[in-house]
């Protein structure tokens, strides 16, 4: 998890919250911790949450695409 965290409101049905609370308790986590773990897992499985180093490399423009090859 990142050092800084974004706070936001999430609305769930009572049934969904109760199921999440039971699951969190089974795994010795808080409901918030369970939600973070589930979201992190889903983002990683979907390929939308790469490690920071990979994200930085992916954000850099491709030098070959710009026609600026180094020592070719």
Secondary structure, 3 states (H helix, E strand, C coil): CCCCCCCCCCCCCHHHHHHHHHHHHHCCCCHHHHHHHHHHHHHHHCCCCCCHHHHHHHHCCCCCCCCCCCCC
